[in-house]
Amino acid sequence: MKSIAVIGASLAGLYAARALRAQGFDGRLVIVGDEPHYPYDRPPLSKDFLTGATATHGQLALADAEETTELDAEWLLGTRATGLDTGARTVLLDGGRSLVTDGVVIATGAAPRRLPGPAPAGTHTLRTLDDAQALRADLTRGPADVVVIGGGFIGAEVASSCAALGHHVTVVEAATLPLVPQLGAEMARFCASLHADHDVRLLTGTGVARLRGDGPGNRVTGVELTDGRLLPASVVVVGIGVRPRTDWLAGSGLPLDDGVRCDAGCVTPLPTVVAVGDVATVDGTRAEHWTSATEQATVAVRNLLAGRTVATHRAVPYFWSDQYGVRLQFAGHRRAADTPRILEGSPDDRSFLACYEREGRTTAVLAVNRPRPFQRLRRELARATQPTGA
């Protein structure tokens, strides 16, 4: 290959570009990103950046100016990909431009889901740096009634940050408990208790009927719930999940089903196109986690340069969340019927280590403020799930 385009100036896109150069690709490398920013770290947006502990884009940057130069890439920032013509090996760009390339790495990530209906001023989603800057500006206007819609990890982290800033916070979750799909009911109850510890109101089993807004600029004033209650709100944060950004690939012929469908090596049915990160459904699974994005990039690039699948991504899923001064870490493949067992510590002390078991076998591990023993169990889990002969 003489030229490769990475579509998405994201964490996954940057790691793919690094892997291309590390694996010996010395051809033309173009990185296309619809944001005006060089790749930055997203996890702090709901935490340190929102509270002001991390104040600038430079503190979030994933690569310094020296590295972006050493990659010897053409950076097309503030540029949106609008289509992919696989037959002509051409990426269509906004403004009628196009980019001819021998290989493509799709790393366009995911976009936040939004509530139906109008969104008054003061309503936010949180995915990008610009989103975080807008929300932070609203939170510095003075004490606010903040309603967070969605009790998942992003919602919990935002609620934690808003509470730390002194705002009155309510979290609305449609399910009877937040985070049940990820952690199971018993550990989800523990996470729910963290909100109560910090005077954050958690309302479960109800949805949002509509947002109310009036006054100058039609600013949000309340959240009307499906059970008829009305919550006062001067700031609303919608955290109800994301969807993979595949709209621009419509008509490309690539299989799109909750992401770009790939084999276990991140390769699409067209070997010159691979996908990584939040946009990629790898071997039937789409993982929205930092570590998955970085690990997939190395494997995908190796296969792209080889022209076929010669390596696969088989890592144990891992994610973490920081909320209310507590760090939760999780690794493994938990199923609904798996039983959690406390190994050390206690949920009452907000510090414990637990494993999930199925037929006497550990399937996943969860730690709350126990990073060192967690890493040990994570390594043991990875060894136990390594394919025979690997």
KEBA-911045 format. One record per residue (C-alpha): residue number from 1; chain; x, y, z. Coordinates in Angstrom, 1 decimal. Each point is the difference from the previous one (the first is absolute). Layout:
+-----+-----+--------+--------+--------+
| seq | mol |     xx |     yy |     zz |
+-----+-----+--------+--------+--------+
| NUM |   A |      X |      Y |      Z |
...
+-----+-----+--------+--------+--------+
//
This chain:
+-----+-----+--------+--------+--------+
| seq | mol |     xx |     yy |     zz |
+-----+-----+--------+--------+--------+
|   1 |   A |    0.0 |    0.0 |    0.0 |
|   2 |   A |    1.2 |    3.5 |   -0.9 |
|   3 |   A |   -2.7 |    1.9 |    1.9 |
|   4 |   A |   -2.3 |   -0.5 |    3.0 |
|   5 |   A |   -2.7 |    2.2 |    1.4 |
|   6 |   A |   -1.0 |   -0.1 |    3.6 |
|   7 |   A |   -3.5 |    1.3 |    0.4 |
|   8 |   A |   -0.4 |    1.3 |    3.5 |
|   9 |   A |    2.5 |    2.1 |    1.9 |
|  10 |   A |   -0.9 |   -1.9 |    3.1 |
|  11 |   A |    1.8 |   -2.1 |    2.6 |
|  12 |   A |   -0.4 |   -3.1 |   -2.3 |
|  13 |   A |    1.0 |    2.1 |   -3.0 |
|  14 |   A |    3.2 |    1.3 |    1.6 |
|  15 |   A |    1.0 |   -3.5 |    1.2 |
|  16 |   A |   -0.6 |   -1.4 |   -3.5 |
|  17 |   A |    2.2 |    2.8 |   -1.5 |
|  18 |   A |    2.7 |   -0.8 |    2.6 |
|  19 |   A |   -0.3 |   -3.7 |   -0.8 |
|  20 |   A |    0.3 |    0.6 |   -3.8 |
|  21 |   A |    3.3 |    1.8 |    0.4 |
|  22 |   A |    1.3 |   -2.5 |    2.7 |
|  23 |   A |   -0.8 |   -2.9 |   -2.3 |
|  24 |   A |    2.0 |    1.5 |   -2.9 |
|  25 |   A |   -2.6 |    1.8 |   -2.1 |
|  26 |   A |    1.9 |    2.9 |   -1.6 |
|  27 |   A |   -2.6 |    1.2 |   -2.6 |
|  28 |   A |   -2.5 |    2.8 |    0.0 |
|  29 |   A |   -2.0 |    0.2 |    3.2 |
|  30 |   A |   -3.0 |    2.2 |    0.3 |
|  31 |   A |   -2.0 |    0.5 |    3.2 |
|  32 |   A |   -3.5 |    1.4 |   -0.4 |
|  33 |   A |   -1.8 |    1.4 |    3.1 |
|  34 |   A |   -3.3 |    1.9 |    0.1 |
|  35 |   A |    1.0 |    1.9 |    3.2 |
|  36 |   A |    2.5 |    2.8 |   -0.3 |
|  37 |   A |    2.1 |   -1.5 |    2.8 |
|  38 |   A |    2.9 |   -2.5 |   -0.2 |
|  39 |   A |   -0.7 |   -3.3 |    1.8 |
|  40 |   A |   -0.8 |    0.5 |    3.7 |
|  41 |   A |   -0.9 |   -2.2 |    3.0 |
|  42 |   A |   -3.8 |   -0.2 |    0.5 |
|  43 |   A |   -0.3 |   -1.7 |    3.5 |
|  44 |   A |    1.0 |    3.2 |    1.9 |
|  45 |   A |   -2.8 |    2.0 |   -1.7 |
|  46 |   A |   -2.6 |   -1.2 |    2.4 |
|  47 |   A |    2.3 |    0.2 |    3.0 |
|  48 |   A |    3.2 |    2.2 |    0.4 |
|  49 |   A |   -0.8 |    2.2 |   -3.0 |
|  50 |   A |   -3.5 |    0.7 |    1.2 |
|  51 |   A |    1.1 |    0.9 |    3.5 |
|  52 |   A |    2.8 |    2.2 |   -1.2 |
|  53 |   A |    2.9 |   -2.3 |    1.3 |
|  54 |   A |    1.0 |   -0.4 |   -3.7 |
|  55 |   A |   -0.5 |    3.4 |   -1.5 |
|  56 |   A |    1.4 |   -0.1 |   -3.6 |
|  57 |   A |   -0.1 |   -1.9 |   -3.2 |
|  58 |   A |    3.8 |   -0.4 |    0.3 |
|  59 |   A |   -0.4 |   -2.0 |    3.2 |
|  60 |   A |   -2.3 |   -2.4 |   -1.8 |
|  61 |   A |    2.1 |   -0.4 |   -3.1 |
|  62 |   A |    1.0 |   -3.5 |   -0.9 |
|  63 |   A |    3.0 |    1.0 |   -2.1 |
|  64 |   A |    2.2 |    3.1 |    0.3 |
|  65 |   A |    1.0 |    2.2 |   -2.9 |
|  66 |   A |    3.3 |   -2.0 |   -0.5 |
|  67 |   A |   -1.8 |   -3.3 |   -0.5 |
|  68 |   A |   -2.7 |    1.4 |   -2.3 |
|  69 |   A |    2.9 |    1.2 |   -2.2 |
|  70 |   A |    2.0 |   -3.3 |    0.3 |
|  71 |   A |   -3.0 |   -2.0 |   -1.2 |
|  72 |   A |    0.5 |    1.8 |   -3.4 |
|  73 |   A |   -3.8 |    0.0 |   -0.5 |
|  74 |   A |   -2.3 |    2.4 |   -1.8 |
|  75 |   A |   -2.5 |    1.2 |    2.6 |
|  76 |   A |   -3.3 |    1.0 |   -1.5 |
|  77 |   A |   -1.7 |    1.4 |    3.2 |
|  78 |   A |   -3.4 |    1.6 |   -0.1 |
|  79 |   A |   -0.8 |   -2.3 |   -2.9 |
|  80 |   A |   -2.9 |   -2.4 |   -0.1 |
|  81 |   A |    0.0 |   -3.2 |   -2.0 |
|  82 |   A |   -3.3 |   -0.3 |   -1.9 |
|  83 |   A |    0.4 |   -3.2 |   -1.9 |
|  84 |   A |    2.2 |   -3.0 |   -1.0 |
|  85 |   A |    0.1 |   -1.2 |   -3.6 |
|  86 |   A |    1.7 |   -3.4 |    0.5 |
|  87 |   A |    0.2 |   -0.7 |   -3.7 |
|  88 |   A |    1.8 |    3.2 |   -0.8 |
|  89 |   A |    1.9 |   -0.2 |    3.3 |
|  90 |   A |   -1.1 |    3.5 |    0.7 |
|  91 |   A |   -1.1 |    1.8 |    3.2 |
|  92 |   A |   -2.4 |    2.8 |   -0.6 |
|  93 |   A |    0.4 |    3.1 |    2.1 |
|  94 |   A |   -2.2 |    2.9 |    0.8 |
|  95 |   A |    0.2 |    3.0 |   -2.4 |
|  96 |   A |    0.0 |   -2.4 |   -3.0 |
|  97 |   A |    3.6 |   -1.1 |    0.6 |
|  98 |   A |    1.3 |   -3.5 |   -0.3 |
|  99 |   A |    3.0 |   -2.1 |    1.1 |
| 100 |   A |    1.3 |   -2.9 |   -2.0 |
| 101 |   A |    1.7 |   -2.6 |    2.1 |
| 102 |   A |    1.2 |   -3.6 |   -0.1 |
| 103 |   A |   -1.2 |   -0.9 |    3.5 |
| 104 |   A |   -2.4 |    1.4 |    2.6 |
| 105 |   A |   -0.1 |   -0.2 |    3.8 |
| 106 |   A |   -3.5 |    0.9 |    1.2 |
| 107 |   A |    0.3 |    1.6 |    3.5 |
| 108 |   A |   -3.0 |    2.4 |    0.0 |
| 109 |   A |   -1.1 |   -1.1 |    3.5 |
| 110 |   A |   -3.5 |    0.6 |    1.3 |
| 111 |   A |   -2.5 |    2.9 |    0.4 |
| 112 |   A |   -2.2 |    0.6 |    3.1 |
| 113 |   A |   -3.7 |   -1.0 |   -0.3 |
| 114 |   A |   -2.4 |    2.9 |    0.5 |
| 115 |   A |   -3.5 |    0.4 |    1.4 |
| 116 |   A |   -2.7 |    0.4 |   -2.6 |
| 117 |   A |   -1.5 |    3.5 |   -0.2 |
| 118 |   A |    1.4 |    3.5 |    0.5 |
| 119 |   A |    3.0 |    0.5 |    2.3 |
| 120 |   A |   -0.1 |    3.4 |    1.7 |
| 121 |   A |    3.1 |    1.9 |    0.8 |
| 122 |   A |    1.9 |   -1.5 |    2.9 |
| 123 |   A |   -0.5 |   -3.5 |   -1.3 |
| 124 |   A |    3.2 |   -1.9 |   -0.6 |
| 125 |   A |    1.5 |   -3.3 |   -1.1 |
| 126 |   A |    3.6 |   -0.8 |    0.8 |
| 127 |   A |    2.2 |   -1.7 |   -2.6 |
| 128 |   A |    2.4 |    2.6 |   -1.4 |
| 129 |   A |    2.3 |    2.7 |    1.4 |
| 130 |   A |   -2.4 |    2.7 |   -1.3 |
| 131 |   A |   -2.9 |   -1.8 |    1.8 |
| 132 |   A |    2.0 |    0.1 |    3.2 |
| 133 |   A |    1.0 |    3.6 |   -0.3 |
| 134 |   A |   -3.7 |    1.0 |   -0.6 |
| 135 |   A |   -1.1 |   -2.0 |    3.1 |
| 136 |   A |    2.8 |    1.4 |    2.1 |
| 137 |   A |   -1.0 |    3.5 |   -0.9 |
| 138 |   A |   -3.6 |   -0.6 |    1.0 |
| 139 |   A |    1.2 |   -1.5 |    3.3 |
| 140 |   A |    2.0 |    3.1 |    0.9 |
| 141 |   A |   -3.0 |    2.3 |   -0.3 |
| 142 |   A |   -0.8 |   -0.7 |    3.7 |
| 143 |   A |   -1.9 |   -2.6 |    2.0 |
| 144 |   A |   -2.2 |   -2.0 |   -2.3 |
| 145 |   A |   -2.7 |   -2.7 |    0.1 |
| 146 |   A |    1.6 |   -2.6 |   -2.1 |
| 147 |   A |   -1.9 |   -2.9 |   -1.4 |
| 148 |   A |    2.0 |   -2.9 |   -1.5 |
| 149 |   A |   -2.0 |   -2.2 |   -2.2 |
| 150 |   A |    1.5 |   -3.5 |    0.0 |
| 151 |   A |    1.7 |   -1.8 |    2.9 |
| 152 |   A |    2.7 |   -1.8 |   -1.9 |
| 153 |   A |    3.7 |    0.7 |    0.4 |
| 154 |   A |    0.0 |    3.4 |   -1.8 |
| 155 |   A |   -3.1 |    1.1 |    1.9 |
| 156 |   A |    1.5 |   -1.1 |    3.4 |
| 157 |   A |    3.3 |    1.7 |   -0.7 |
| 158 |   A |   -1.7 |    3.3 |   -1.1 |
| 159 |   A |   -2.3 |   -0.2 |    3.1 |
| 160 |   A |    3.1 |   -0.5 |    2.2 |
| 161 |   A |    1.8 |    3.0 |   -1.6 |
| 162 |   A |   -3.1 |    2.3 |    0.3 |
| 163 |   A |   -0.4 |   -1.0 |    3.7 |
| 164 |   A |    3.6 |    0.8 |    0.7 |
| 165 |   A |   -0.5 |    3.4 |   -1.5 |
| 166 |   A |   -2.9 |    0.6 |    2.4 |
| 167 |   A |   -3.0 |   -0.3 |   -2.3 |
| 168 |   A |   -3.2 |   -1.7 |    0.9 |
| 169 |   A |   -0.1 |   -3.2 |   -2.0 |
| 170 |   A |   -2.7 |   -2.5 |   -1.0 |
| 171 |   A |    0.6 |   -3.1 |   -2.1 |
| 172 |   A |   -2.8 |   -1.5 |   -2.0 |
| 173 |   A |    0.3 |   -3.6 |   -1.1 |
| 174 |   A |   -2.7 |   -1.9 |   -1.9 |
| 175 |   A |    1.1 |   -3.4 |    1.4 |
| 176 |   A |   -0.8 |   -1.1 |    3.5 |
| 177 |   A |    3.8 |    0.2 |    0.7 |
| 178 |   A |    2.8 |    1.6 |   -1.9 |
| 179 |   A |    2.8 |   -2.1 |   -1.5 |
| 180 |   A |   -1.7 |   -3.4 |    0.4 |
| 181 |   A |    1.1 |   -1.1 |   -3.6 |
| 182 |   A |    3.6 |    0.7 |    0.8 |
| 183 |   A |    0.2 |   -1.1 |    3.7 |
| 184 |   A |   -3.0 |   -2.0 |    1.0 |
| 185 |   A |   -2.7 |    1.0 |    2.5 |
| 186 |   A |    2.1 |   -0.5 |    3.2 |
| 187 |   A |    2.9 |    2.2 |   -1.1 |
| 188 |   A |   -2.4 |    2.5 |   -1.7 |
| 189 |   A |   -1.6 |    0.5 |    3.4 |
| 190 |   A |    3.4 |    0.9 |    1.4 |
| 191 |   A |    0.5 |    2.6 |   -2.8 |
| 192 |   A |   -3.4 |    1.4 |    0.7 |
| 193 |   A |    0.9 |    0.5 |    3.6 |
| 194 |   A |    3.0 |    2.2 |   -1.0 |
| 195 |   A |   -2.5 |    2.7 |   -1.2 |
| 196 |   A |   -1.8 |    0.0 |    3.4 |
| 197 |   A |    3.4 |    0.3 |    1.8 |
| 198 |   A |    0.5 |    3.4 |   -1.6 |
| 199 |   A |   -3.6 |    1.3 |    0.2 |
| 200 |   A |   -0.7 |   -0.6 |   -3.7 |
| 201 |   A |   -3.6 |   -1.0 |   -0.6 |
| 202 |   A |   -0.4 |   -3.1 |   -2.1 |
| 203 |   A |   -3.4 |   -0.6 |   -1.6 |
| 204 |   A |   -0.4 |   -3.4 |   -1.7 |
| 205 |   A |   -2.7 |   -1.8 |   -2.0 |
| 206 |   A |   -1.2 |    3.2 |   -1.7 |
| 207 |   A |    0.8 |    1.7 |   -3.3 |
| 208 |   A |    0.0 |    3.5 |   -1.4 |
| 209 |   A |   -3.2 |    1.2 |   -1.7 |
| 210 |   A |    1.4 |    3.4 |   -1.1 |
| 211 |   A |    2.3 |    2.9 |    0.9 |
| 212 |   A |   -1.6 |    3.3 |    0.9 |
| 213 |   A |    1.5 |    3.3 |   -0.9 |
| 214 |   A |   -1.1 |    3.7 |    0.0 |
| 215 |   A |    1.3 |    3.5 |    0.5 |
| 216 |   A |    2.8 |    1.7 |   -1.8 |
| 217 |   A |    1.7 |   -2.4 |   -2.4 |
| 218 |   A |   -2.5 |   -2.8 |    0.8 |
| 219 |   A |    2.2 |   -1.2 |    2.8 |
| 220 |   A |   -0.8 |   -3.3 |    1.7 |
| 221 |   A |   -2.1 |    0.3 |    3.1 |
| 222 |   A |   -1.1 |   -3.5 |    0.8 |
| 223 |   A |   -0.1 |   -3.7 |   -0.9 |
| 224 |   A |   -3.5 |   -1.6 |   -0.2 |
| 225 |   A |    0.1 |   -3.7 |    0.8 |
| 226 |   A |   -2.2 |   -2.8 |   -1.4 |
| 227 |   A |   -1.5 |   -0.5 |    3.4 |
| 228 |   A |   -1.2 |    3.6 |    0.1 |
| 229 |   A |    2.6 |    1.5 |    2.3 |
| 230 |   A |    1.6 |    3.3 |   -1.0 |
| 231 |   A |    3.7 |    0.5 |    1.0 |
| 232 |   A |    1.3 |    3.6 |    0.1 |
| 233 |   A |    3.1 |    0.2 |   -2.2 |
| 234 |   A |    2.3 |    2.8 |   -1.1 |
| 235 |   A |    2.5 |   -2.4 |   -1.5 |
| 236 |   A |   -0.8 |   -3.4 |   -1.6 |
| 237 |   A |    2.5 |   -2.6 |   -1.1 |
| 238 |   A |   -1.2 |   -2.8 |   -2.2 |
| 239 |   A |    2.1 |   -3.2 |    0.4 |
| 240 |   A |   -2.2 |   -2.7 |   -1.5 |
| 241 |   A |    2.7 |   -1.9 |   -2.0 |
| 242 |   A |    1.6 |    0.4 |   -3.4 |
| 243 |   A |   -0.4 |   -1.3 |   -3.5 |
| 244 |   A |    3.0 |   -0.9 |   -2.3 |
| 245 |   A |    0.7 |    2.7 |   -2.6 |
| 246 |   A |   -0.7 |   -2.0 |   -3.1 |
| 247 |   A |   -2.4 |    2.3 |   -1.8 |
| 248 |   A |    2.7 |    1.1 |   -2.4 |
| 249 |   A |    0.5 |   -3.6 |   -1.1 |
| 250 |   A |   -3.5 |   -0.5 |   -1.3 |
| 251 |   A |    0.2 |   -1.3 |   -3.5 |
| 252 |   A |    3.6 |   -1.1 |    0.4 |
| 253 |   A |   -0.8 |   -3.7 |   -0.1 |
| 254 |   A |    1.6 |   -0.6 |    3.4 |
| 255 |   A |   -2.1 |   -2.0 |    2.5 |
| 256 |   A |   -1.5 |    2.5 |    2.5 |
| 257 |   A |   -1.7 |   -1.5 |    3.1 |
| 258 |   A |    0.5 |    2.0 |    3.2 |
| 259 |   A |    3.4 |    0.9 |   -1.5 |
| 260 |   A |    2.2 |   -1.1 |   -2.8 |
| 261 |   A |    0.0 |   -3.8 |    0.1 |
| 262 |   A |    3.5 |   -1.5 |    0.0 |
| 263 |   A |    1.6 |   -3.3 |    0.6 |
| 264 |   A |    2.1 |   -0.7 |    3.1 |
| 265 |   A |    2.9 |    1.9 |   -1.6 |
| 266 |   A |   -2.1 |    3.2 |   -0.5 |
| 267 |   A |   -0.1 |   -0.7 |   -3.8 |
| 268 |   A |   -3.1 |    0.7 |   -2.0 |
| 269 |   A |   -1.0 |   -2.2 |   -3.0 |
| 270 |   A |    2.2 |    2.3 |   -2.0 |
| 271 |   A |    3.6 |   -0.6 |    1.2 |
| 272 |   A |    1.1 |    3.5 |   -0.9 |
| 273 |   A |   -2.5 |    1.4 |    2.6 |
| 274 |   A |    0.3 |   -0.6 |    3.8 |
| 275 |   A |   -1.9 |    1.5 |    2.9 |
| 276 |   A |    1.1 |    0.7 |    3.6 |
| 277 |   A |   -1.4 |    1.5 |    3.2 |
| 278 |   A |   -3.6 |    0.9 |    0.8 |
| 279 |   A |   -1.2 |   -0.3 |   -3.6 |
| 280 |   A |    1.3 |   -3.5 |   -0.5 |
| 281 |   A |   -2.0 |   -3.2 |    0.7 |
| 282 |   A |    2.8 |   -2.5 |    0.3 |
| 283 |   A |   -0.9 |   -3.7 |   -0.2 |
| 284 |   A |   -3.6 |    0.9 |    1.1 |
| 285 |   A |    0.9 |    2.4 |    2.9 |
| 286 |   A |    0.2 |    3.8 |    0.0 |
| 287 |   A |    2.0 |    1.2 |    3.0 |
| 288 |   A |   -0.1 |    3.7 |    1.1 |
| 289 |   A |    3.1 |   -0.1 |    2.1 |
| 290 |   A |    3.3 |    1.8 |   -0.1 |
| 291 |   A |    2.2 |   -3.1 |    0.1 |
| 292 |   A |   -2.0 |   -1.7 |   -2.8 |
| 293 |   A |    0.7 |    2.9 |   -2.3 |
| 294 |   A |    3.7 |    0.0 |    0.6 |
| 295 |   A |    0.4 |   -3.8 |   -0.2 |
| 296 |   A |   -2.0 |   -0.4 |   -3.1 |
| 297 |   A |    2.0 |    2.5 |   -1.9 |
| 298 |   A |    3.2 |   -2.0 |    0.0 |
| 299 |   A |   -1.8 |   -3.2 |   -1.2 |
| 300 |   A |   -2.0 |    1.8 |   -2.7 |
| 301 |   A |    3.0 |    1.7 |   -1.4 |
| 302 |   A |    2.0 |   -3.2 |   -0.2 |
| 303 |   A |   -2.8 |   -1.6 |   -1.9 |
| 304 |   A |   -0.5 |    3.0 |   -2.3 |
| 305 |   A |    3.7 |    0.0 |   -1.0 |
| 306 |   A |   -0.1 |   -3.8 |   -0.5 |
| 307 |   A |   -3.1 |    0.2 |   -2.2 |
| 308 |   A |   -1.7 |   -2.7 |    2.0 |
| 309 |   A |   -0.8 |   -1.1 |    3.6 |
| 310 |   A |    3.3 |   -1.2 |    1.5 |
| 311 |   A |   -0.7 |    1.1 |    3.6 |
| 312 |   A |   -3.1 |    0.2 |    2.3 |
| 313 |   A |   -1.0 |    2.1 |    2.9 |
| 314 |   A |   -0.9 |   -2.2 |    3.0 |
| 315 |   A |    0.7 |    2.2 |    3.0 |
| 316 |   A |   -2.2 |   -0.2 |    3.1 |
| 317 |   A |   -2.3 |    3.0 |    0.1 |
| 318 |   A |    1.0 |    2.6 |    2.6 |
| 319 |   A |   -1.5 |    3.4 |    1.1 |
| 320 |   A |    0.1 |    2.3 |    2.9 |
| 321 |   A |   -2.0 |    2.9 |    1.4 |
| 322 |   A |    0.8 |    2.7 |    2.6 |
| 323 |   A |   -3.0 |    1.4 |    1.9 |
| 324 |   A |   -0.4 |    1.5 |    3.5 |
| 325 |   A |    3.6 |   -0.6 |    0.8 |
| 326 |   A |   -0.3 |   -3.7 |   -0.8 |
| 327 |   A |    1.7 |   -1.9 |   -2.8 |
| 328 |   A |   -1.9 |   -2.9 |   -1.4 |
| 329 |   A |    2.0 |   -2.5 |   -2.2 |
| 330 |   A |   -1.5 |   -2.9 |   -1.9 |
| 331 |   A |    1.4 |   -2.7 |   -2.2 |
| 332 |   A |   -1.4 |   -3.1 |   -1.7 |
| 333 |   A |   -3.2 |   -1.3 |   -1.6 |
| 334 |   A |   -2.9 |    0.0 |    2.4 |
| 335 |   A |   -3.2 |   -1.7 |   -0.8 |
| 336 |   A |   -3.4 |    0.7 |    1.6 |
| 337 |   A |    0.1 |   -3.2 |    2.1 |
| 338 |   A |    3.5 |    0.4 |    1.3 |
| 339 |   A |    0.3 |    0.3 |    3.8 |
| 340 |   A |    2.1 |    2.7 |    1.6 |
| 341 |   A |    2.1 |   -1.0 |    3.1 |
| 342 |   A |    1.9 |    2.5 |    2.2 |
| 343 |   A |    3.6 |   -1.1 |    0.4 |
| 344 |   A |    1.2 |    2.8 |    2.2 |
| 345 |   A |   -1.2 |    3.2 |    1.5 |
| 346 |   A |   -3.6 |    1.0 |    0.3 |
| 347 |   A |   -2.5 |    2.1 |   -2.0 |
| 348 |   A |   -0.9 |    1.8 |    3.2 |
| 349 |   A |    3.6 |    1.3 |    0.2 |
| 350 |   A |   -0.1 |    1.1 |   -3.7 |
| 351 |   A |    3.1 |   -2.2 |   -0.6 |
| 352 |   A |   -0.2 |   -3.6 |   -1.1 |
| 353 |   A |    1.0 |   -2.6 |   -2.6 |
| 354 |   A |   -2.5 |   -2.4 |   -1.5 |
| 355 |   A |   -0.1 |   -2.7 |   -2.6 |
| 356 |   A |   -2.9 |   -1.3 |   -2.2 |
| 357 |   A |   -0.3 |   -3.8 |   -0.2 |
| 358 |   A |   -1.6 |   -2.4 |   -2.4 |
| 359 |   A |    0.1 |   -3.7 |    0.8 |
| 360 |   A |    2.9 |    0.5 |    2.3 |
| 361 |   A |    2.0 |    2.0 |   -2.5 |
| 362 |   A |    0.9 |    3.7 |    0.3 |
| 363 |   A |   -1.5 |    2.0 |   -2.9 |
| 364 |   A |    0.6 |    3.5 |    1.0 |
| 365 |   A |    1.5 |    2.1 |    2.8 |
| 366 |   A |   -1.1 |    3.3 |    1.6 |
| 367 |   A |    1.9 |    2.3 |    2.3 |
| 368 |   A |   -0.9 |    3.1 |    1.9 |
| 369 |   A |    3.0 |    1.9 |    1.2 |
| 370 |   A |    2.2 |   -3.2 |   -0.1 |
| 371 |   A |    2.2 |    0.6 |   -3.0 |
| 372 |   A |    2.9 |   -2.2 |    0.8 |
| 373 |   A |   -1.8 |   -3.3 |    0.7 |
| 374 |   A |   -2.3 |    0.8 |   -2.9 |
| 375 |   A |    2.9 |    0.1 |   -2.4 |
| 376 |   A |    1.2 |   -3.4 |    1.3 |
| 377 |   A |   -3.4 |   -1.6 |   -0.5 |
| 378 |   A |   -0.3 |    1.7 |   -3.4 |
| 379 |   A |    3.3 |   -1.6 |   -1.1 |
| 380 |   A |   -1.1 |   -3.4 |    1.3 |
| 381 |   A |   -3.3 |    0.3 |   -1.8 |
| 382 |   A |    1.8 |    0.9 |   -3.3 |
| 383 |   A |    2.2 |   -3.1 |    0.4 |
| 384 |   A |   -3.0 |   -2.2 |    0.7 |
| 385 |   A |   -1.8 |    1.1 |   -3.1 |
| 386 |   A |    3.0 |   -0.1 |   -2.3 |
| 387 |   A |   -0.7 |   -2.5 |   -2.9 |
| 388 |   A |    1.9 |   -3.3 |    0.3 |
| 389 |   A |    3.3 |    0.2 |   -1.8 |
| 390 |   A |    0.1 |    3.8 |   -0.1 |
+-----+-----+--------+--------+--------+
//
